[in-house]
Amino acid sequence: MTSKQRFIKSIVATAQSEAPVMPWARGARRQAFIAKRNGGFLLKKSA
């Protein structure tokens, strides 16, 4: 097996095994991390 075939197989396996991160997921997670780091609380824009 050539290194190119092995590389492509690893990419395909990773793509099938993990769910991609959605653009809206980063905002809430990042905001929670920053609030935790600063010792504050999380403000929510909508209920």
OpenMM code with the backbone's topology and positions (N, CA, C; nanometers):
from openmm import Vec3, app, unit

residues = "MET THR SER LYS GLN ARG PHE ILE LYS SER ILE VAL ALA THR ALA GLN SER GLU ALA PRO VAL MET PRO TRP ALA ARG GLY ALA ARG ARG GLN ALA PHE ILE ALA LYS ARG ASN GLY GLY PHE LEU LEU LYS LYS SER ALA".split()
positions = [
    Vec3(0.0858, -0.1168, 0.0000),
    Vec3(0.0000, 0.0000, 0.0000),
    Vec3(0.0908, 0.1235, 0.0000),
    Vec3(0.0635, 0.2132, -0.0897),
    Vec3(0.1453, 0.3342, -0.0957),
    Vec3(0.1021, 0.4320, 0.0133),
    Vec3(0.1868, 0.5281, 0.0391),
    Vec3(0.1555, 0.6246, 0.1444),
    Vec3(0.0331, 0.7094, 0.1075),
    Vec3(0.0117, 0.7325, -0.0215),
    Vec3(-0.1043, 0.8115, -0.0643),
    Vec3(-0.2342, 0.7359, -0.0354),
    Vec3(-0.2365, 0.6065, -0.0622),
    Vec3(-0.3552, 0.5250, -0.0343),
    Vec3(-0.3833, 0.5201, 0.1158),
    Vec3(-0.2783, 0.5056, 0.1947),
    Vec3(-0.2934, 0.5011, 0.3403),
    Vec3(-0.3467, 0.6340, 0.3923),
    Vec3(-0.2973, 0.7441, 0.3368),
    Vec3(-0.3438, 0.8771, 0.3754),
    Vec3(-0.4921, 0.8952, 0.3439),
    Vec3(-0.5326, 0.8566, 0.2250),
    Vec3(-0.6731, 0.8695, 0.1847),
    Vec3(-0.7623, 0.7804, 0.2709),
    Vec3(-0.7177, 0.6604, 0.3022),
    Vec3(-0.7963, 0.5718, 0.3899),
    Vec3(-0.8132, 0.6326, 0.5282),
    Vec3(-0.7092, 0.6966, 0.5801),
    Vec3(-0.7205, 0.7575, 0.7129),
    Vec3(-0.8166, 0.8756, 0.7111),
    Vec3(-0.8161, 0.9526, 0.6031),
    Vec3(-0.9085, 1.0651, 0.5916),
    Vec3(-1.0523, 1.0166, 0.5852),
    Vec3(-1.0774, 0.9140, 0.5065),
    Vec3(-1.2126, 0.8593, 0.4935),
    Vec3(-1.2592, 0.8013, 0.6262),
    Vec3(-1.1727, 0.7308, 0.6969),
    Vec3(-1.2099, 0.6722, 0.8259),
    Vec3(-1.2415, 0.7806, 0.9287),
    Vec3(-1.1641, 0.8871, 0.9306),
    Vec3(-1.1892, 0.9965, 1.0235),
    Vec3(-1.3202, 1.0661, 0.9914),
    Vec3(-1.3459, 1.0878, 0.8646),
    Vec3(-1.4694, 1.1547, 0.8244),
    Vec3(-1.5926, 1.0720, 0.8608),
    Vec3(-1.5829, 0.9425, 0.8533),
    Vec3(-1.6970, 0.8564, 0.8853),
    Vec3(-1.7147, 0.8379, 1.0353),
    Vec3(-1.6079, 0.8487, 1.1125),
    Vec3(-1.6175, 0.8206, 1.2552),
    Vec3(-1.6583, 0.9413, 1.3394),
    Vec3(-1.6350, 1.0617, 1.2925),
    Vec3(-1.6619, 1.1802, 1.3723),
    Vec3(-1.7660, 1.2689, 1.3048),
    Vec3(-1.8498, 1.3287, 1.3859),
    Vec3(-1.9471, 1.4241, 1.3338),
    Vec3(-1.8796, 1.5597, 1.3203),
    Vec3(-1.8983, 1.6271, 1.2085),
    Vec3(-1.8349, 1.7575, 1.1929),
    Vec3(-1.8957, 1.8611, 1.2884),
    Vec3(-1.8159, 1.9573, 1.3270),
    Vec3(-1.8619, 2.0621, 1.4171),
    Vec3(-1.9467, 2.1601, 1.3363),
    Vec3(-2.0645, 2.1862, 1.3854),
    Vec3(-2.1539, 2.2786, 1.3171),
    Vec3(-2.1183, 2.4228, 1.3540),
    Vec3(-2.1389, 2.5169, 1.2630),
    Vec3(-2.0992, 2.6557, 1.2890),
    Vec3(-2.1640, 2.7162, 1.4133),
    Vec3(-2.2874, 2.6791, 1.4421),
    Vec3(-2.3559, 2.7376, 1.5575),
    Vec3(-2.3115, 2.6761, 1.6895),
    Vec3(-2.2434, 2.5629, 1.6864),
    Vec3(-2.2004, 2.4956, 1.8091),
    Vec3(-2.0864, 2.5719, 1.8770),
    Vec3(-2.0019, 2.6361, 1.8004),
    Vec3(-1.8853, 2.7024, 1.8566),
    Vec3(-1.9239, 2.8209, 1.9433),
    Vec3(-2.0251, 2.8957, 1.9055),
    Vec3(-2.0603, 3.0170, 1.9770),
    Vec3(-2.0963, 2.9920, 2.1223),
    Vec3(-2.1891, 2.9025, 2.1467),
    Vec3(-2.2337, 2.8751, 2.2838),
    Vec3(-2.1218, 2.8111, 2.3658),
    Vec3(-2.0498, 2.7191, 2.3060),
    Vec3(-1.9411, 2.6521, 2.3774),
    Vec3(-1.8310, 2.7505, 2.4134),
    Vec3(-1.7969, 2.8374, 2.3208),
    Vec3(-1.6920, 2.9362, 2.3463),
    Vec3(-1.7360, 3.0364, 2.4513),
    Vec3(-1.8602, 3.0797, 2.4436),
    Vec3(-1.9121, 3.1748, 2.5410),
    Vec3(-1.9124, 3.1133, 2.6812),
    Vec3(-1.9494, 2.9868, 2.6928),
    Vec3(-1.9491, 2.9196, 2.8228),
    Vec3(-1.8064, 2.9071, 2.8768),
    Vec3(-1.7125, 2.8763, 2.7893),
    Vec3(-1.5731, 2.8643, 2.8318),
    Vec3(-1.5198, 2.9978, 2.8833),
    Vec3(-1.5487, 3.1053, 2.8116),
    Vec3(-1.5016, 3.2377, 2.8523),
    Vec3(-1.5645, 3.2783, 2.9854),
    Vec3(-1.6941, 3.2505, 3.0026),
    Vec3(-1.7612, 3.2830, 3.1282),
    Vec3(-1.6998, 3.2044, 3.2437),
    Vec3(-1.6699, 3.0780, 3.2207),
    Vec3(-1.6092, 2.9946, 3.3249),
    Vec3(-1.4690, 3.0455, 3.3594),
    Vec3(-1.3948, 3.0820, 3.2568),
    Vec3(-1.2587, 3.1306, 3.2773),
    Vec3(-1.2579, 3.2619, 3.3545),
    Vec3(-1.3534, 3.3487, 3.3242),
    Vec3(-1.3600, 3.4784, 3.3915),
    Vec3(-1.4309, 3.4713, 3.5256),
    Vec3(-1.4885, 3.3579, 3.5582),
    Vec3(-1.5576, 3.3425, 3.6857),
    Vec3(-1.6948, 3.4075, 3.6853),
    Vec3(-1.7436, 3.4453, 3.5716),
    Vec3(-1.8737, 3.5100, 3.5600),
    Vec3(-1.9829, 3.4086, 3.5332),
    Vec3(-2.0926, 3.4578, 3.4850),
    Vec3(-2.2048, 3.3704, 3.4528),
    Vec3(-2.2392, 3.3877, 3.3064),
    Vec3(-2.3091, 3.2921, 3.2510),
    Vec3(-2.3427, 3.2884, 3.1108),
    Vec3(-2.4716, 3.3673, 3.0864),
    Vec3(-2.4638, 3.4648, 2.9973),
    Vec3(-2.5824, 3.5422, 2.9611),
    Vec3(-2.6439, 3.4813, 2.8358),
    Vec3(-2.7730, 3.4620, 2.8388),
    Vec3(-2.8419, 3.4058, 2.7248),
    Vec3(-2.9223, 3.5155, 2.6583),
    Vec3(-2.9148, 3.5236, 2.5256),
    Vec3(-2.9852, 3.6277, 2.4535),
    Vec3(-3.1349, 3.5997, 2.4465),
    Vec3(-3.1732, 3.4736, 2.4348),
    Vec3(-3.3147, 3.4399, 2.4249),
    Vec3(-3.3474, 3.3286, 2.5216),
    Vec3(-3.4718, 3.3183, 2.5587),
    Vec3(-3.5121, 3.2185, 2.6572),
    Vec3(-3.5492, 3.0892, 2.5936),
] * unit.nanometer
topology = app.Topology()
chain = topology.addChain("A")
for resn in residues:
    res = topology.addResidue(resn, chain)
    for name in ("N", "CA", "C"):
        topology.addAtom(name, app.Element.getBySymbol(name[0]), res)
